[in-house]
Amino acid sequence: MLVKGNFLIIISGPSGAGKSSITSKLLSSSKNLDFSVSYTTREKRINEHESNDYIYVSREKFEELIETNSFLEYEIVHGHYYGTPIQPIKEAMGFNHSVLLDIDVKGASTIINTNHFDCVSFFIRPPSIEDLHQRLVNRGDMKDHEIEKRVAEAKNEIMKSKYFDHLIVNENFEDCFNEIKRIIVGL
């Protein structure tokens, strides 16, 4: 798949909606799409890899990066900082690449409203709150109270989906992926 260069492609939605799976498949099927690796202050999960999933830093280091305007956007989500570094985006666009961002709804909203770059935004929604709950349980990396908090937050995030360019319900992964791919190829 060839993607038109110099776009930010934002994949967002609640935890458990399938953002990471969609992002991985988009990256593996495109030659000129780069992934924006976010910074975070949260602990690394068992299945995550430094510099592939996130760049893990202390709260102090993150706040230093805020002071030097190193982020396109940053937010506190679930009690931890998350931020999108701006320099790698500028570098990728210098090579006429587009950049894929897998970010939370707050961060996506900030980018959509800043107009720093041309962007296309996708809100990935689960078919139902019950499906989302089960997906979070099946991941096996959160305690019950964390899952309940994420489900409650997802209800609020879904109400913000109207601010995104595209709302995609991830009921069937392949259908969801193909719809996103169709839109991206048509940019």
N, C-alpha and C positions, 0 to 999 in steps of 0.2 A: 504494500500500500504506500502510495506517495501522498504526502500531506503538504498543502500550500504552506510556505514558510512564513515566519514572523507572526504567528498567532499564539496566544495563550489558550490552551484547551483545558478548561476547568471541569473536573469530575468531582462532584460533591454529593452529599446526602448523609443520612444518619449512619452511625456505626452499624455494621452488619448488612448494609444494603447491597454490597458487592463491589464497591469502588476499587478496592485493591486488585481483585481478580480481573476486572475490566481493564484497569490500567496496565497490568502485566501483559495481557493479551494484545492491547493496542501497541505497546512498546515492542513486543516481539514480532509484530507484523508490519512494522514501518522502519524505514531506513533514515528518515530525516525528522524524527520525533524524539526529542530529548526529555528526560524526566527531571522535574525539579524536586530535589531531595530537601525536605524541610528540616529545620532544626527543632529540637524539642528538649524539654527538661525532664520528661518522664523517663522511667526506667525502661530498658530494652526488654521486650518480650522474648520468650524462648525461641520462637521461630523467626526472629528479625535479625538483620545483619547491619552492622554499622556502615554508614555511607551508601547503602542500597535502599534501606527503608527510611531511616532518619539519620541525622547527625545528632548524637546525644551529647548535651553539654550541661554544665551546672547552671543554676539559676543566675549566679553572678556573671558567668560568661555571656549568657543570653542577654542580660541587662546591659552589658558592655556593648554588645552588637546593636541593641536598640539605640544606645547613645550615639553610635557612629552611623546611624541611618542605613544599616546593612540589610534591612528587610523591606520587601515590597508590601508585606502585611505581616502582622503578628497578632495573636489572640491568646487569651487564657482559656483553655478548654479542659474540662474535668480536673481543674486545679493545677494544670501544667501549662507552661508556655509552649506555643507552636508558632513557627515563623517561616515564611518563604523568602529565602535569600535572593536579592535582586541581581547580584553580579553574574551568577551562572546563566540567568535568563538573558541578560544583555549579550553575553558571550555566544550563546547558542543562536540568538537572532543575528549576530554578526556573520554567522555561517549560513544564513537563510533557512534555519531550522525553526520549527514550531516547538513549543514547550508544553508538556503535559503536567498538570498539577492535580494531585489527589489530595484535596483539602476539605476541612470541615466547613459547615455552612456559614459560620461567622466570617472566616477568612475569605471564602469565595465571595460573599456579599461585599466585603471591603474592596476586593480587587475589581469586581464588576462596577462599583461606583466610583473608582478612581480614574478610569480612562487613561492609564499609563500606556497600555498596549491594546492592540486589537485582540478581542477575546471572544470565544464561544463557550457558553457554559451549559453544563448538563447536570440536572438534579436526578440522581438515581434513587428511586423509591421502591421499597419492598411492596409486594402485593397487599400485605396487611400488617397491622401491628403484631398480630399473633405470629405470623411468619418471621418477622424481625426478631421477636423474642426468642423463637426457637433457633434461629441462626446464631444469635449471641450465645445461647446455651451450648450449642453444638461446637462453637469455637473452643470452649473449654479453658479460656484464659482470664475469666472474670468471676468474681464472687457474685452471689445472688443479689446483694444490695447494689453492686455496680451495674448489673444487668438492668435492674428496675430503674435505676437513675438514667441509664442510656435510653431505655424505652420511653420514659417520661419526656426526656429531652427530644427524642425523635418526633414525638407528636407536635412539639413546637416547631421543629425544623421543617417538617412537612408543610406546615402553613406558609413557610417562606419560599416554597418551591415555585410560586408564581413569578418570582423575580428572576428566574433563570431563563435562558433562551429555550431550553428543551427539558421537558419532564419525561423521563423514561422509567417505566415500571419494569423492575427486574423480576419477572415471574419465571421466565425461561432465559437462562444465561445467554445462549447462542442468539436468540432473537434480540435480546437487549444489546449485545455486542454488535450485531450486524446493523442495527438501527443507528447506533453511534458511529460506526465505521462509515455508513452511507452518508451521514451528515458531514463528517470530517472530510471525506474525499471530495465532497461537493463544495467545499469552502472556496 
